[in-house]
């Protein structure tokens, strides 16, 4: 059992060396894309939520 765990972690180490990690500039660019997408999506969903809430209030009256 212990030998299998050692082999597993050795394989993980070998595979981790094959990973192509992004540069700092690529990481910062991707982060800004994600932040922008989240802000746009949250604004859109907020507008939809407020609109539906007002429609429901009008229907309930």
Backbone as XML, in Angstrom:
<?xml version="1.0"?>
<chain id="A" units="angstrom">
  <residue number="1" name="UNK">
    <atom name="N" x="0.823" y="-1.197" z="0.000"/>
    <atom name="CA" x="0.000" y="0.000" z="0.000"/>
    <atom name="C" x="0.867" y="1.261" z="0.000"/>
  </residue>
  <residue number="2" name="UNK">
    <atom name="N" x="1.881" y="1.279" z="0.826"/>
    <atom name="CA" x="2.770" y="2.433" z="0.910"/>
    <atom name="C" x="3.517" y="2.615" z="-0.408"/>
  </residue>
  <residue number="3" name="UNK">
    <atom name="N" x="3.866" y="1.508" z="-1.032"/>
    <atom name="CA" x="4.581" y="1.577" z="-2.309"/>
    <atom name="C" x="3.693" y="2.205" z="-3.396"/>
  </residue>
  <residue number="4" name="UNK">
    <atom name="N" x="2.399" y="1.868" z="-3.384"/>
    <atom name="CA" x="1.475" y="2.437" z="-4.353"/>
    <atom name="C" x="1.357" y="3.950" z="-4.160"/>
  </residue>
  <residue number="5" name="UNK">
    <atom name="N" x="1.350" y="4.393" z="-2.919"/>
    <atom name="CA" x="1.270" y="5.827" z="-2.632"/>
    <atom name="C" x="2.525" y="6.531" z="-3.131"/>
  </residue>
  <residue number="6" name="UNK">
    <atom name="N" x="3.682" y="5.927" z="-2.926"/>
    <atom name="CA" x="4.940" y="6.509" z="-3.403"/>
    <atom name="C" x="4.942" y="6.617" z="-4.924"/>
  </residue>
  <residue number="7" name="UNK">
    <atom name="N" x="4.477" y="5.575" z="-5.595"/>
    <atom name="CA" x="4.412" y="5.580" z="-7.054"/>
    <atom name="C" x="3.447" y="6.666" z="-7.530"/>
  </residue>
  <residue number="8" name="UNK">
    <atom name="N" x="2.316" y="6.777" z="-6.842"/>
    <atom name="CA" x="1.329" y="7.790" z="-7.219"/>
    <atom name="C" x="1.935" y="9.189" z="-7.142"/>
  </residue>
  <residue number="9" name="UNK">
    <atom name="N" x="2.577" y="9.514" z="-6.020"/>
    <atom name="CA" x="3.150" y="10.850" z="-5.869"/>
    <atom name="C" x="4.322" y="11.081" z="-6.820"/>
  </residue>
  <residue number="10" name="UNK">
    <atom name="N" x="5.041" y="10.050" z="-7.147"/>
    <atom name="CA" x="6.100" y="10.178" z="-8.139"/>
    <atom name="C" x="5.507" y="10.496" z="-9.512"/>
  </residue>
  <residue number="11" name="UNK">
    <atom name="N" x="4.402" y="9.828" z="-9.850"/>
    <atom name="CA" x="3.721" y="10.106" z="-11.111"/>
    <atom name="C" x="3.167" y="11.529" z="-11.141"/>
  </residue>
  <residue number="12" name="UNK">
    <atom name="N" x="2.643" y="11.980" z="-10.009"/>
    <atom name="CA" x="2.131" y="13.352" z="-9.924"/>
    <atom name="C" x="3.264" y="14.341" z="-10.168"/>
  </residue>
  <residue number="13" name="UNK">
    <atom name="N" x="4.413" y="14.085" z="-9.601"/>
    <atom name="CA" x="5.578" y="14.962" z="-9.770"/>
    <atom name="C" x="6.005" y="15.011" z="-11.234"/>
  </residue>
  <residue number="14" name="UNK">
    <atom name="N" x="6.023" y="13.871" z="-11.886"/>
    <atom name="CA" x="6.414" y="13.805" z="-13.294"/>
    <atom name="C" x="5.413" y="14.574" z="-14.155"/>
  </residue>
  <residue number="15" name="UNK">
    <atom name="N" x="4.116" y="14.392" z="-13.906"/>
    <atom name="CA" x="3.088" y="15.072" z="-14.694"/>
    <atom name="C" x="3.094" y="16.574" z="-14.436"/>
  </residue>
  <residue number="16" name="UNK">
    <atom name="N" x="3.373" y="16.990" z="-13.211"/>
    <atom name="CA" x="3.402" y="18.415" z="-12.888"/>
    <atom name="C" x="4.516" y="19.132" z="-13.648"/>
  </residue>
  <residue number="17" name="UNK">
    <atom name="N" x="5.592" y="18.423" z="-13.943"/>
    <atom name="CA" x="6.688" y="19.023" z="-14.710"/>
    <atom name="C" x="6.288" y="19.255" z="-16.169"/>
  </residue>
  <residue number="18" name="UNK">
    <atom name="N" x="5.285" y="18.533" z="-16.667"/>
    <atom name="CA" x="4.838" y="18.667" z="-18.051"/>
    <atom name="C" x="3.869" y="19.836" z="-18.243"/>
  </residue>
  <residue number="19" name="UNK">
    <atom name="N" x="3.359" y="20.365" z="-17.152"/>
    <atom name="CA" x="2.355" y="21.422" z="-17.223"/>
    <atom name="C" x="2.989" y="22.712" z="-17.729"/>
  </residue>
  <residue number="20" name="UNK">
    <atom name="N" x="2.297" y="23.375" z="-18.653"/>
    <atom name="CA" x="2.758" y="24.645" z="-19.183"/>
    <atom name="C" x="2.040" y="25.765" z="-18.421"/>
  </residue>
  <residue number="21" name="UNK">
    <atom name="N" x="2.693" y="26.350" z="-17.439"/>
    <atom name="CA" x="2.093" y="27.382" z="-16.610"/>
    <atom name="C" x="2.135" y="28.720" z="-17.336"/>
  </residue>
  <residue number="22" name="UNK">
    <atom name="N" x="1.087" y="29.552" z="-17.156"/>
    <atom name="CA" x="1.064" y="30.845" z="-17.847"/>
    <atom name="C" x="2.078" y="31.822" z="-17.254"/>
  </residue>
  <residue number="23" name="UNK">
    <atom name="N" x="2.489" y="32.771" z="-18.093"/>
    <atom name="CA" x="3.397" y="33.804" z="-17.601"/>
    <atom name="C" x="2.607" y="34.774" z="-16.726"/>
  </residue>
  <residue number="24" name="UNK">
    <atom name="N" x="3.323" y="35.657" z="-16.060"/>
    <atom name="CA" x="2.675" y="36.622" z="-15.176"/>
    <atom name="C" x="1.724" y="37.521" z="-15.956"/>
  </residue>
  <residue number="25" name="UNK">
    <atom name="N" x="2.155" y="37.981" z="-17.132"/>
    <atom name="CA" x="1.311" y="38.851" z="-17.952"/>
    <atom name="C" x="0.050" y="38.132" z="-18.421"/>
  </residue>
  <residue number="26" name="UNK">
    <atom name="N" x="0.181" y="36.870" z="-18.823"/>
    <atom name="CA" x="-0.986" y="36.096" z="-19.243"/>
    <atom name="C" x="-1.951" y="35.894" z="-18.077"/>
  </residue>
  <residue number="27" name="UNK">
    <atom name="N" x="-1.402" y="35.646" z="-16.910"/>
    <atom name="CA" x="-2.225" y="35.433" z="-15.725"/>
    <atom name="C" x="-2.986" y="36.697" z="-15.354"/>
  </residue>
  <residue number="28" name="UNK">
    <atom name="N" x="-2.313" y="37.845" z="-15.403"/>
    <atom name="CA" x="-2.968" y="39.114" z="-15.087"/>
    <atom name="C" x="-4.050" y="39.416" z="-16.118"/>
  </residue>
  <residue number="29" name="UNK">
    <atom name="N" x="-3.757" y="39.195" z="-17.406"/>
    <atom name="CA" x="-4.753" y="39.415" z="-18.455"/>
    <atom name="C" x="-5.972" y="38.537" z="-18.279"/>
  </residue>
  <residue number="30" name="UNK">
    <atom name="N" x="-5.758" y="37.283" z="-17.979"/>
    <atom name="CA" x="-6.873" y="36.351" z="-17.777"/>
    <atom name="C" x="-7.695" y="36.738" z="-16.551"/>
  </residue>
  <residue number="31" name="UNK">
    <atom name="N" x="-7.022" y="37.208" z="-15.528"/>
    <atom name="CA" x="-7.719" y="37.626" z="-14.315"/>
    <atom name="C" x="-8.639" y="38.807" z="-14.606"/>
  </residue>
  <residue number="32" name="UNK">
    <atom name="N" x="-8.155" y="39.772" z="-15.402"/>
    <atom name="CA" x="-9.002" y="40.918" z="-15.753"/>
    <atom name="C" x="-10.197" y="40.497" z="-16.597"/>
  </residue>
  <residue number="33" name="UNK">
    <atom name="N" x="-10.006" y="39.536" z="-17.466"/>
    <atom name="CA" x="-11.126" y="39.031" z="-18.269"/>
    <atom name="C" x="-12.181" y="38.412" z="-17.370"/>
  </residue>
  <residue number="34" name="UNK">
    <atom name="N" x="-11.754" y="37.630" z="-16.406"/>
    <atom name="CA" x="-12.696" y="36.983" z="-15.489"/>
    <atom name="C" x="-13.424" y="38.023" z="-14.640"/>
  </residue>
  <residue number="35" name="UNK">
    <atom name="N" x="-12.686" y="38.994" z="-14.098"/>
    <atom name="CA" x="-13.306" y="40.032" z="-13.270"/>
    <atom name="C" x="-14.328" y="40.816" z="-14.088"/>
  </residue>
  <residue number="36" name="UNK">
    <atom name="N" x="-13.979" y="41.180" z="-15.317"/>
    <atom name="CA" x="-14.896" y="41.921" z="-16.179"/>
    <atom name="C" x="-16.148" y="41.099" z="-16.485"/>
  </residue>
  <residue number="37" name="UNK">
    <atom name="N" x="-15.969" y="39.838" z="-16.789"/>
    <atom name="CA" x="-17.112" y="38.969" z="-17.095"/>
    <atom name="C" x="-18.024" y="38.830" z="-15.881"/>
  </residue>
  <residue number="38" name="UNK">
    <atom name="N" x="-17.454" y="38.716" z="-14.701"/>
    <atom name="CA" x="-18.254" y="38.583" z="-13.480"/>
    <atom name="C" x="-19.039" y="39.862" z="-13.212"/>
  </residue>
  <residue number="39" name="UNK">
    <atom name="N" x="-18.405" y="41.015" z="-13.395"/>
    <atom name="CA" x="-19.096" y="42.294" z="-13.178"/>
    <atom name="C" x="-20.254" y="42.446" z="-14.165"/>
  </residue>
  <residue number="40" name="UNK">
    <atom name="N" x="-20.015" y="42.143" z="-15.433"/>
    <atom name="CA" x="-21.068" y="42.252" z="-16.446"/>
    <atom name="C" x="-22.211" y="41.280" z="-16.145"/>
  </residue>
  <residue number="41" name="UNK">
    <atom name="N" x="-21.878" y="40.050" z="-15.815"/>
    <atom name="CA" x="-22.913" y="39.052" z="-15.519"/>
    <atom name="C" x="-23.713" y="39.432" z="-14.279"/>
  </residue>
  <residue number="42" name="UNK">
    <atom name="N" x="-23.050" y="39.938" z="-13.244"/>
    <atom name="CA" x="-23.770" y="40.306" z="-12.029"/>
    <atom name="C" x="-24.657" y="41.523" z="-12.269"/>
  </residue>
  <residue number="43" name="UNK">
    <atom name="N" x="-24.193" y="42.483" z="-13.075"/>
    <atom name="CA" x="-25.032" y="43.643" z="-13.401"/>
    <atom name="C" x="-26.261" y="43.193" z="-14.196"/>
  </residue>
  <residue number="44" name="UNK">
    <atom name="N" x="-26.070" y="42.334" z="-15.173"/>
    <atom name="CA" x="-27.185" y="41.820" z="-15.974"/>
    <atom name="C" x="-28.201" y="41.092" z="-15.096"/>
  </residue>
  <residue number="45" name="UNK">
    <atom name="N" x="-27.714" y="40.203" z="-14.241"/>
    <atom name="CA" x="-28.623" y="39.447" z="-13.374"/>
    <atom name="C" x="-29.303" y="40.355" z="-12.357"/>
  </residue>
  <residue number="46" name="UNK">
    <atom name="N" x="-28.590" y="41.382" z="-11.886"/>
    <atom name="CA" x="-29.201" y="42.330" z="-10.962"/>
    <atom name="C" x="-30.328" y="43.096" z="-11.609"/>
  </residue>
  <residue number="47" name="UNK">
    <atom name="N" x="-30.123" y="43.540" z="-12.850"/>
    <atom name="CA" x="-31.176" y="44.261" z="-13.583"/>
    <atom name="C" x="-32.379" y="43.358" z="-13.818"/>
  </residue>
  <residue number="48" name="UNK">
    <atom name="N" x="-32.123" y="42.135" z="-14.221"/>
    <atom name="CA" x="-33.223" y="41.180" z="-14.439"/>
    <atom name="C" x="-33.977" y="40.943" z="-13.137"/>
  </residue>
  <residue number="49" name="UNK">
    <atom name="N" x="-33.259" y="40.786" z="-12.035"/>
    <atom name="CA" x="-33.878" y="40.540" z="-10.736"/>
    <atom name="C" x="-34.756" y="41.714" z="-10.316"/>
  </residue>
  <residue number="50" name="UNK">
    <atom name="N" x="-34.231" y="42.937" z="-10.444"/>
    <atom name="CA" x="-35.023" y="44.111" z="-10.078"/>
    <atom name="C" x="-36.256" y="44.242" z="-10.966"/>
  </residue>
  <residue number="51" name="UNK">
    <atom name="N" x="-36.091" y="43.991" z="-12.259"/>
    <atom name="CA" x="-37.222" y="44.080" z="-13.183"/>
    <atom name="C" x="-38.301" y="43.070" z="-12.841"/>
  </residue>
  <residue number="52" name="UNK">
    <atom name="N" x="-37.901" y="41.845" z="-12.605"/>
    <atom name="CA" x="-38.891" y="40.817" z="-12.265"/>
    <atom name="C" x="-39.558" y="41.108" z="-10.923"/>
  </residue>
  <residue number="53" name="UNK">
    <atom name="N" x="-38.816" y="41.656" z="-9.976"/>
    <atom name="CA" x="-39.401" y="41.992" z="-8.681"/>
    <atom name="C" x="-40.466" y="43.076" z="-8.835"/>
  </residue>
  <residue number="54" name="UNK">
    <atom name="N" x="-40.193" y="44.080" z="-9.676"/>
    <atom name="CA" x="-41.189" y="45.131" z="-9.903"/>
    <atom name="C" x="-42.423" y="44.585" z="-10.620"/>
  </residue>
  <residue number="55" name="UNK">
    <atom name="N" x="-42.208" y="43.699" z="-11.582"/>
    <atom name="CA" x="-43.341" y="43.092" z="-12.294"/>
    <atom name="C" x="-44.203" y="42.286" z="-11.338"/>
  </residue>
  <residue number="56" name="UNK">
    <atom name="N" x="-43.572" y="41.523" z="-10.474"/>
    <atom name="CA" x="-44.308" y="40.713" z="-9.491"/>
    <atom name="C" x="-45.096" y="41.619" z="-8.546"/>
  </residue>
  <residue number="57" name="UNK">
    <atom name="N" x="-44.487" y="42.729" z="-8.090"/>
    <atom name="CA" x="-45.193" y="43.669" z="-7.207"/>
    <atom name="C" x="-46.425" y="44.244" z="-7.894"/>
  </residue>
  <residue number="58" name="UNK">
    <atom name="N" x="-46.275" y="44.591" z="-9.180"/>
    <atom name="CA" x="-47.426" y="45.125" z="-9.912"/>
    <atom name="C" x="-48.525" y="44.090" z="-10.071"/>
  </residue>
  <residue number="59" name="UNK">
    <atom name="N" x="-48.150" y="42.843" z="-10.282"/>
    <atom name="CA" x="-49.148" y="41.781" z="-10.453"/>
    <atom name="C" x="-49.858" y="41.445" z="-9.136"/>
  </residue>
  <residue number="60" name="UNK">
    <atom name="N" x="-49.148" y="41.581" z="-8.041"/>
    <atom name="CA" x="-49.746" y="41.248" z="-6.743"/>
    <atom name="C" x="-50.747" y="42.309" z="-6.302"/>
  </residue>
  <residue number="61" name="UNK">
    <atom name="N" x="-50.483" y="43.574" z="-6.615"/>
    <atom name="CA" x="-51.422" y="44.660" z="-6.230"/>
    <atom name="C" x="-52.713" y="44.411" z="-6.842"/>
  </residue>
</chain>
